[in-house]
């Protein structure tokens, strides 16, 4: 420490006194000479003029000392205050470390959460002029935003005048053939101008050229950077190489940049042109595409919406059977990518801001406690001539030093929290969050960190300064070494604790509501039993199984072989697992009922006879799908209760016939059974009408196997995969997981879980800090009132009375913080209503639970100080004074 003092002193002398003294002497000599010249010009002799100038200018030594006092603020006093502040921190390491730790926690978490908000909401999408990009889709009565049909897309592309370009995309899976067999790989099919519309160029090779998406063109593919590294060893000569996808040879024409991402197809490793339209894309009534568009110069999104809506009305008139009630939906592409995450991110940012506030309040309380213990020191320094501004500068320096240390530690905390949260997000969710790659320190996060560090520094500097302004010097001298509580501390400390407890209540209520929402989301009635279910996605290569009969034989063989495995109780195959989405829908028409071209949309699932029993779905009436419902036989369908209630109110649906809008003979199916509602859509979506068709009357290449086992379902997965590969090595097998994992990895579950854990963590920290703050106030108050308590007990006060006195003080502070916090929490909960599921913002159980938790915690925090107060020996207390 002596060496440090000498270093600061040398720096001060070297760069301060010598230069300033020289300049000052030169300035003073100049002014004296000018004054002397003026007197001589008035007729005085040189000797008299010099004497008069010296007398008027004043004593040179005094002026020099006063000038040094002024400039000393910039050099010596600042360095002196800094040295003194460092000595104070070293002298009281517990206080300093605690203050820095609390600041680092609050500031670090806030900076980390802001890093996510910045990456998602503030930074532009990594495309050319992203503010000109739109998500372009159709709309219907049931779906405000629905997929485009390929035929409608072609008409929109030809007829629109608002978009410089419009392109489409959808998801796909291909069987990539490798040395060890075929593997199902996620891909995206896009129109040939897709990357040009985005403004993305290839890292190697090129993007798709105009015309390469037209039917009959050569099959080509682009690789993502990750796929190029993982599957092709980052070969520089990859361009022009051939790769086998689902039995067809594709030529690799490009590799996308490392930072390229497109959230709607986040997991795609391969990008291929649309080429030959699928069976669905050959029908205008079949919708399986999404669109993106780029605005023309001078055109707004509203103008584009009006233009496409006008085209949709024209198509409705031209094709009333397929386009009735079909409109246009145009939103910014940014809204499509991050719109669902915005409420959660803003909620987390608000929670971190409250945590930062409570951290600053806690540190301010620590500073007040420190200033109380230094009243005698302050009084002595004031009595020796230190001005209020001089004392204030010392406290400001100490506050700034604490804020600086806290900010440095906060950067480490922020880096750790960012890394931890990024790795906590499951891959299925991370694929849909392309901004995760942008999370980190940049100009925006640096500015935010600097801003909150400045605010913290101002608060820490202002707190003891205000305390100093309210305490006359004579009070410190009169109190001497005693610790009598000042009125200011009682008032300020109590107010800070109330603020801490109120913030803790807001965070606790928010966490409680989110936790309750998450619990209800996971316990919503899904209509089947998810326990002991193992699932695997299947993809059949069309080149090896081109005919329906061949696919049917393969699926029957799969069921036979898997059913023979140890522990398998039942199994079935379906075109889509439940609790995923209200998608893969069908537009139906009921024979014999009035029809005016309306779209009666229902979830459509193809299932084998064993699927619904394996899911333990209850049969309400009629029969299930059976083995007799095979290809060439009468088409049959089983419906759910929602279907029956909506389309057959008050009548028996069994025996009725349904078909498509045109009632084409090949679409007619007879209803043979009704089952209970199984939730096909997401956990937070309503249950839709659903139909279950017999898979063996018309199989597809993409199906999912569901197996119910008496064993642990997770341990069954490797056996299932091995068995499927043994049946056919070229069979695409992917996505093996338990049904519970499938449900828990859906976007609503992940979003609610993530929000609940983070806000819950904030709430726990805030509760601990608030309770510690309450304990500190009560304990400090008791220590300050030792003599008063001793006098009371000497005059006959019982211990129970002392308990009540201390607990009453804590109780009032707790009640006040609770009331303010509950009032604020209702407003906060209303603001985050979009994150709540089946829970009201003013949920009485949550509010009551928070009040009970805070009350118990406050009781525990104040009990120890009360016990200490009740144990005071009156004789010792009076003697100590």
CORQUIZI-V332122 format. One record per helix or strand. SS is the DSSP state (~ for helix, > for strand). FROM is the first residue (numbers start at 1). LEN is the number of residues. If there is no record, write none. Layout:
# CORQUIZI-V332122
ss=SS from=FROM len=LEN
ss=SS from=FROM len=LEN
This chain:
# CORQUIZI-V332122
ss=~ from=2 len=40
ss=~ from=46 len=12
ss=~ from=60 len=13
ss=~ from=76 len=16
ss=~ from=93 len=30
ss=~ from=130 len=3
ss=> from=133 len=7
ss=> from=146 len=1
ss=> from=148 len=2
ss=~ from=150 len=10
ss=> from=163 len=16
ss=> from=181 len=10
ss=~ from=194 len=5
ss=> from=202 len=4
ss=> from=220 len=4
ss=~ from=225 len=8
ss=> from=242 len=4
ss=> from=248 len=9
ss=~ from=263 len=3
ss=> from=270 len=4
ss=~ from=280 len=3
ss=> from=287 len=9
ss=~ from=301 len=18
ss=~ from=320 len=4
ss=> from=327 len=6
ss=~ from=333 len=41
ss=~ from=375 len=9
ss=~ from=388 len=37
ss=~ from=427 len=4
ss=~ from=434 len=5
ss=~ from=443 len=27
ss=~ from=473 len=7
ss=~ from=487 len=36
ss=> from=533 len=7
ss=~ from=548 len=16
ss=> from=568 len=7
ss=> from=585 len=6
ss=> from=600 len=8
ss=~ from=609 len=6
ss=> from=619 len=4
ss=> from=636 len=5
ss=~ from=641 len=7
ss=> from=657 len=3
ss=~ from=665 len=3
ss=> from=669 len=7
ss=> from=690 len=5
ss=~ from=695 len=3
ss=> from=702 len=8
ss=~ from=713 len=15
ss=> from=732 len=7
ss=~ from=739 len=6
ss=~ from=747 len=38
ss=~ from=786 len=9
ss=~ from=799 len=33
ss=~ from=833 len=3
ss=~ from=844 len=27
ss=~ from=874 len=7
